[in-house]
Amino acid sequence: MKLWLNNGFMDNIECVRQKLAFWKKEIDLALEKHWRETEYLDIHKNEWIADSWEETKKIIMNGGKRLRPTLMLAIYELSGKKDVKKVIPIALALELLHNYFLVHDDIIDEDSLRHGTATLNEAYRQKADNFGRDSREATHFGNSIALLLGDRLTVEAIQLVLESTIPTEKKIAVIRELILLVNTTICGEELDVMVYFPASKDIKSTRQAVEEIIKNKTAYYSFVAPIKIGGILSDTREENLSIMKKIGLKLGEIFQWQDDYLGIFADEKTLGKPAGSDLREKKPTLLLLKTIENLSFEDKIKMRNLMGRPLSERELNKARELIQKSGAQKWMEDNINSTLKKMIASINSSRLNNDAKNFFMGLVAILINRKF
């Protein structure tokens, strides 16, 4: 993908990358410690329950950018707070909630691979015979166990906040924000399940629904909520927090547009999951909607025939060719570039201090250069 960048972005990228890498390492260490030192209930010590929780840990520790907790910590640190490790438990809560959504997403999307490792639903599908389930029951069994483990992650997240050492009034404020995060994201996910690829020319209403999904499912929980929580913990001025939330909303849009793009054009090894899953699921992404909208009648039929089923490498390449032919690939690149230019202008003209401006410009550069 050819993206517009200027020195305003690139000058800050290494500094921000190092900062995020530092906090990612701290979060990984804290997650390991959480799994090792948490006092569990007697039922948690049951062999099967304990093993399932280890499987959950394996999935969480196997990869991930830790974007949401590191963003929260960065916002907290930008306020001038020095005791950042004090709010690490809140960052962990965000990461556990993120993985709760991923576990449920894998069930809904029927995915079997994430970060190059079997998803929880797939891991327990494979273990079904160990629990006396036959092959016919295996998928249901795997989905059931994964669903329950995902739910348990939400409880662990709230417990982390309650047992943290932050002031009580901030615990309440953070929990309220986490509830809003979960509620908003679930509604976005529900709409994502409900929306369908239009069989006719009714693309406009579908596009509006997809834009609503991006705003609520991706932008809010990946960017806006971590920024808000970082602001709550650090007593950031409402004026500055409002500016950062608007930046976060735009970052979320770009992040999802990239996800849709990479899901088609990146290879499976880089993605850590099967390429072309949006085509297999017949998912109405903005990229695919634009493709169908622009293609000739004959090519529309060809494209639709490549949707709703698993594709061979040759078929996936044919779909890529049709996306390029439609102009949708360039349209997406132009859309991202246009939004980037507006965002950099907004950051530069804002009343944020130089540290905050430099951070957001570096963060944008990192996100738009990602490969997965």
C-alpha positions as CSV (number, residue, x, y, z in Angstrom):
1,M,0.0,0.0,0.0
2,K,1.4,3.4,-1.0
3,L,0.8,5.8,1.8
4,W,1.4,9.5,2.2
5,L,4.0,10.4,4.8
6,N,5.9,13.5,5.6
7,N,8.7,14.3,8.0
8,G,6.2,15.3,10.7
9,F,5.3,11.6,10.9
10,M,8.6,10.0,10.4
11,D,10.8,12.2,12.7
12,N,9.0,10.8,15.7
13,I,8.5,7.2,14.8
14,E,11.6,5.7,16.4
15,C,11.0,7.5,19.8
16,V,7.4,6.3,19.9
17,R,8.3,2.8,18.8
18,Q,10.8,2.5,21.6
19,K,8.2,3.8,24.1
20,L,5.5,1.4,23.0
21,A,8.0,-1.5,22.9
22,F,9.1,-0.7,26.5
23,W,5.5,-0.7,27.8
24,K,4.6,-3.8,25.7
25,K,7.5,-5.7,27.5
26,E,6.2,-4.4,30.9
27,I,2.7,-5.6,30.1
28,D,3.9,-9.0,29.0
29,L,5.9,-9.4,32.2
30,A,2.9,-8.3,34.2
31,L,0.6,-10.7,32.4
32,E,3.0,-13.6,33.2
33,K,3.1,-12.5,36.8
34,H,-0.7,-12.2,37.0
35,W,-1.1,-15.8,35.8
36,R,1.6,-17.0,38.1
37,E,0.6,-15.2,41.3
38,T,-3.2,-14.8,41.2
39,E,-5.1,-16.6,44.0
40,Y,-7.7,-18.7,42.4
41,L,-10.9,-20.3,43.7
42,D,-11.0,-24.0,44.5
43,I,-13.0,-24.7,41.4
44,H,-10.2,-23.1,39.3
45,K,-7.8,-25.8,40.6
46,N,-9.8,-28.5,38.9
47,E,-7.5,-30.2,36.4
48,W,-9.7,-29.5,33.4
49,I,-10.4,-25.9,34.4
50,A,-6.7,-25.2,35.2
51,D,-5.7,-26.6,31.8
52,S,-8.2,-24.5,30.0
53,W,-6.9,-21.4,31.7
54,E,-3.4,-22.3,30.6
55,E,-4.7,-22.7,27.1
56,T,-6.1,-19.2,27.4
57,K,-2.8,-17.8,28.7
58,K,-1.0,-19.5,25.8
59,I,-3.2,-17.7,23.3
60,I,-2.8,-14.3,25.0
61,M,1.0,-14.6,25.4
62,N,1.6,-15.9,21.9
63,G,1.5,-12.5,20.2
64,G,-0.4,-9.3,19.9
65,K,0.7,-5.7,19.7
66,R,-0.7,-4.7,23.1
67,L,-1.9,-1.6,21.4
68,R,-4.7,-0.7,23.7
69,P,-2.9,-1.0,27.1
70,T,0.2,0.7,25.7
71,L,-1.9,3.6,24.3
72,M,-3.5,4.0,27.7
73,L,-0.1,4.0,29.5
74,A,1.3,6.5,27.0
75,I,-1.6,8.9,27.6
76,Y,-1.1,8.6,31.3
77,E,2.6,9.3,30.9
78,L,2.1,12.2,28.6
79,S,0.3,14.0,31.5
80,G,3.5,14.1,33.4
81,K,2.7,11.3,35.8
82,K,5.8,9.4,36.9
83,D,4.2,6.4,38.7
84,V,3.1,4.7,35.5
85,K,3.6,1.2,37.0
86,K,0.8,2.0,39.5
87,V,-1.7,1.8,36.7
88,I,-0.4,-1.4,35.0
89,P,-3.3,-3.4,36.4
90,I,-5.7,-1.2,34.5
91,A,-3.7,-1.7,31.3
92,L,-3.9,-5.5,31.9
93,A,-7.7,-5.2,32.3
94,L,-7.8,-3.6,28.8
95,E,-5.7,-6.4,27.3
96,L,-7.8,-9.1,28.9
97,L,-11.0,-7.4,27.5
98,H,-9.4,-7.2,24.1
99,N,-8.7,-10.9,24.2
100,Y,-12.3,-11.6,25.3
101,F,-13.4,-9.9,22.1
102,L,-10.9,-11.9,20.0
103,V,-12.0,-15.2,21.5
104,H,-15.6,-14.4,20.7
105,D,-14.7,-13.1,17.3
106,D,-12.9,-16.3,16.4
107,I,-16.1,-18.3,17.3
108,I,-18.3,-15.9,15.3
109,D,-16.0,-15.9,12.3
110,E,-15.3,-19.6,12.5
111,D,-11.5,-18.9,12.5
112,S,-9.1,-21.6,13.5
113,L,-5.8,-19.6,13.5
114,R,-4.6,-16.5,15.3
115,H,-0.9,-15.3,15.5
116,G,0.0,-18.6,13.8
117,T,-1.5,-20.7,16.7
118,A,-4.8,-22.6,17.0
119,T,-7.6,-20.4,18.4
120,L,-9.2,-21.5,21.6
121,N,-12.3,-22.8,19.8
122,E,-10.0,-24.8,17.4
123,A,-7.8,-26.0,20.2
124,Y,-10.8,-27.5,22.1
125,R,-12.3,-28.8,18.9
126,Q,-9.1,-30.9,18.5
127,K,-9.3,-32.0,22.1
128,A,-13.0,-33.0,21.9
129,D,-12.3,-36.8,21.9
130,N,-10.4,-36.4,25.2
131,F,-13.7,-35.4,26.7
132,G,-15.8,-38.1,25.1
133,R,-17.1,-36.0,22.3
134,D,-17.3,-37.4,18.8
135,S,-16.3,-35.6,15.6
136,R,-19.9,-34.4,15.0
137,E,-19.9,-32.7,18.4
138,A,-16.3,-31.4,18.2
139,T,-17.0,-27.9,16.8
140,H,-19.9,-27.2,19.2
141,F,-17.7,-28.4,22.1
142,G,-14.8,-26.2,21.0
143,N,-17.0,-23.2,20.6
144,S,-18.7,-23.7,24.0
145,I,-15.4,-23.9,25.9
146,A,-14.0,-20.9,24.1
147,L,-17.2,-18.9,24.8
148,L,-16.9,-19.6,28.5
149,L,-13.2,-18.8,28.7
150,G,-13.8,-15.5,26.9
151,D,-16.5,-14.7,29.4
152,R,-14.1,-15.5,32.3
153,L,-11.6,-12.9,30.9
154,T,-14.2,-10.1,31.4
155,V,-14.4,-11.1,35.1
156,E,-10.7,-11.2,35.5
157,A,-10.5,-7.7,33.9
158,I,-12.9,-6.2,36.4
159,Q,-11.1,-7.9,39.3
160,L,-7.8,-6.4,38.2
161,V,-9.3,-2.9,38.5
162,L,-11.0,-3.6,41.9
163,E,-7.8,-4.9,43.4
164,S,-5.6,-2.1,42.0
165,T,-4.2,0.6,44.3
166,I,-5.7,3.5,42.4
167,P,-8.2,5.7,44.4
168,T,-11.7,4.4,44.8
169,E,-13.4,7.2,42.8
170,K,-11.1,6.4,39.9
171,K,-11.8,2.7,40.2
172,I,-15.5,3.5,39.8
173,A,-14.8,5.9,36.9
174,V,-12.6,3.3,35.1
175,I,-15.2,0.5,35.6
176,R,-17.9,2.7,34.2
177,E,-15.7,3.3,31.2
178,L,-15.0,-0.4,30.8
179,I,-18.7,-1.2,30.9
180,L,-19.3,1.5,28.2
181,L,-16.5,0.0,26.2
182,V,-17.9,-3.5,26.3
183,N,-21.5,-2.3,25.7
184,T,-20.5,-0.2,22.7
185,T,-18.3,-2.9,21.2
186,I,-20.8,-5.7,21.7
187,C,-23.4,-3.5,19.8
188,G,-20.8,-2.9,17.1
189,E,-20.2,-6.7,16.9
190,E,-23.9,-7.4,16.8
191,L,-24.4,-5.0,13.9
192,D,-21.4,-6.7,12.2
193,V,-23.1,-10.1,12.5
194,M,-26.4,-8.6,11.2
195,V,-25.1,-6.7,8.2
196,Y,-24.9,-8.7,5.0
197,F,-23.4,-8.3,1.6
198,P,-26.2,-6.8,-0.5
199,A,-27.6,-9.1,-3.2
200,S,-28.8,-6.1,-5.2
201,K,-27.6,-2.6,-5.8
202,D,-28.5,-1.4,-2.2
203,I,-24.9,-0.7,-1.3
204,K,-25.4,2.7,0.2
205,S,-27.3,1.5,3.3
206,T,-24.8,-1.3,3.8
207,R,-21.9,1.1,3.6
208,Q,-23.6,3.3,6.3
209,A,-23.9,0.3,8.6
210,V,-20.3,-0.7,8.0
211,E,-19.1,2.8,8.9
212,E,-21.2,2.6,12.1
213,I,-19.4,-0.8,12.9
214,I,-16.0,0.8,12.3
215,K,-16.8,3.7,14.7
216,N,-18.1,1.5,17.5
217,K,-16.4,-1.9,17.1
218,T,-12.9,-0.8,16.2
219,A,-12.3,2.9,16.8
220,Y,-14.0,3.2,20.2
221,Y,-12.5,0.2,21.9
222,S,-9.1,0.2,20.2
223,F,-8.4,4.0,20.5
224,V,-11.0,6.2,22.1
225,A,-11.6,4.1,25.2
226,P,-7.9,3.6,26.0
227,I,-7.3,7.4,25.6
228,K,-10.3,8.2,27.9
229,I,-9.1,5.7,30.5
230,G,-5.6,7.1,30.4
231,G,-7.1,10.6,30.8
232,I,-9.3,9.5,33.7
233,L,-6.3,8.1,35.6
234,S,-4.0,11.1,34.9
235,D,-6.6,13.9,35.4
236,T,-5.9,15.1,31.8
237,R,-7.7,18.4,31.1
238,E,-11.0,17.8,29.3
239,E,-10.0,20.1,26.4
240,N,-6.9,18.1,25.6
241,L,-8.7,14.8,26.2
242,S,-11.4,15.8,23.7
243,I,-8.8,16.6,21.0
244,M,-7.1,13.2,21.6
245,K,-10.4,11.3,21.4
246,K,-11.1,12.9,18.0
247,I,-7.6,11.8,16.9
248,G,-8.3,8.3,18.2
249,L,-11.6,8.1,16.3
250,K,-9.7,8.8,13.0
251,L,-6.9,6.4,13.9
252,G,-9.6,3.7,14.4
253,E,-11.0,4.3,11.0
254,I,-7.6,4.1,9.3
255,F,-6.8,1.0,11.4
256,Q,-9.9,-0.8,10.2
257,W,-9.4,0.2,6.6
258,Q,-5.9,-1.2,6.8
259,D,-7.2,-4.4,8.4
260,D,-9.6,-4.9,5.5
261,Y,-6.8,-4.2,3.0
262,L,-4.2,-6.5,4.7
263,G,-6.8,-9.2,5.1
264,I,-6.9,-9.5,1.3
265,F,-3.4,-8.5,0.1
266,A,-1.1,-9.7,2.9
267,D,0.1,-13.3,3.0
268,E,-1.0,-15.8,5.6
269,K,2.5,-16.1,7.2
270,T,2.6,-12.3,7.8
271,L,-1.0,-12.1,9.0
272,G,-0.8,-15.1,11.3
273,K,-4.2,-16.2,10.1
274,P,-5.7,-17.2,6.7
275,A,-5.7,-14.5,4.1
276,G,-8.9,-13.8,2.3
277,S,-11.1,-14.5,5.3
278,D,-13.3,-11.5,4.4
279,L,-14.0,-13.1,1.0
280,R,-14.8,-16.5,2.6
281,E,-17.2,-14.9,5.1
282,K,-18.7,-12.6,2.4
283,K,-18.0,-9.8,4.8
284,P,-19.2,-6.4,3.5
285,T,-16.0,-4.3,4.1
286,L,-15.7,-0.9,2.5
287,L,-13.0,-2.3,0.2
288,L,-15.2,-5.1,-1.1
289,L,-18.4,-3.0,-1.4
290,K,-16.4,-0.5,-3.5
291,T,-15.1,-3.3,-5.7
292,I,-18.6,-4.6,-6.4
293,E,-19.9,-1.1,-7.0
294,N,-17.3,-0.3,-9.6
295,L,-17.0,-3.6,-11.5
296,S,-18.8,-4.3,-14.8
297,F,-21.8,-6.7,-14.7
298,E,-19.7,-9.6,-15.9
299,D,-16.9,-9.0,-13.4
300,K,-19.5,-8.5,-10.6
301,I,-20.6,-12.1,-11.2
302,K,-17.0,-13.3,-11.2
303,M,-16.3,-11.5,-7.9
304,R,-19.4,-12.8,-6.2
305,N,-18.6,-16.3,-7.3
306,L,-15.3,-15.9,-5.4
307,M,-17.1,-15.0,-2.1
308,G,-18.7,-17.1,0.6
309,R,-16.4,-20.1,0.4
310,P,-12.7,-21.1,1.0
311,L,-10.5,-20.0,-1.9
312,S,-7.4,-21.6,-3.4
313,E,-4.3,-19.4,-3.8
314,R,-5.1,-19.1,-7.5
315,E,-8.7,-18.0,-6.8
316,L,-7.5,-15.5,-4.1
317,N,-5.1,-14.0,-6.7
318,K,-8.0,-13.7,-9.1
319,A,-10.1,-11.8,-6.5
320,R,-7.1,-9.5,-5.9
321,E,-6.9,-8.8,-9.6
322,L,-10.6,-7.9,-9.7
323,I,-10.2,-5.6,-6.7
324,Q,-7.3,-3.8,-8.4
325,K,-9.2,-3.7,-11.7
326,S,-12.2,-2.0,-10.0
327,G,-10.1,0.8,-8.7
328,A,-11.1,-0.1,-5.1
329,Q,-7.5,-0.7,-4.1
330,K,-6.5,2.8,-5.2
331,W,-9.7,4.3,-3.7
332,M,-8.8,2.8,-0.3
333,E,-5.2,4.1,-0.5
334,D,-6.5,7.6,-1.5
335,N,-9.0,7.5,1.3
336,I,-6.3,6.7,3.9
337,N,-4.0,9.3,2.5
338,S,-6.6,12.0,2.6
339,T,-7.5,11.2,6.2
340,L,-3.8,11.2,7.2
341,K,-3.3,14.7,5.7
342,K,-6.3,16.0,7.6
343,M,-5.1,14.3,10.8
344,I,-1.6,15.7,10.7
345,A,-3.1,19.2,10.1
346,S,-5.4,18.7,13.1
347,I,-2.6,17.5,15.3
348,N,-0.3,20.5,14.4
349,S,-3.1,23.1,14.8
350,S,-4.3,21.6,18.2
351,R,-3.5,23.0,21.6
352,L,-1.7,19.8,22.6
353,N,1.8,20.3,23.9
354,N,4.8,19.2,21.8
355,D,5.3,15.9,23.5
356,A,1.7,14.9,22.8
357,K,1.9,16.1,19.2
358,N,5.1,14.2,18.6
359,F,3.6,11.0,20.2
360,F,0.5,11.0,18.0
361,M,2.5,11.7,14.9
362,G,4.8,8.8,15.7
363,L,1.9,6.5,16.6
364,V,0.2,7.3,13.2
365,A,3.5,6.5,11.4
366,I,3.8,3.1,13.2
367,L,0.2,2.1,12.6
368,I,0.2,2.9,8.9
369,N,3.4,1.0,8.3
370,R,2.2,-2.2,9.9
371,K,2.1,-5.4,7.9
372,F,-0.5,-7.3,10.0
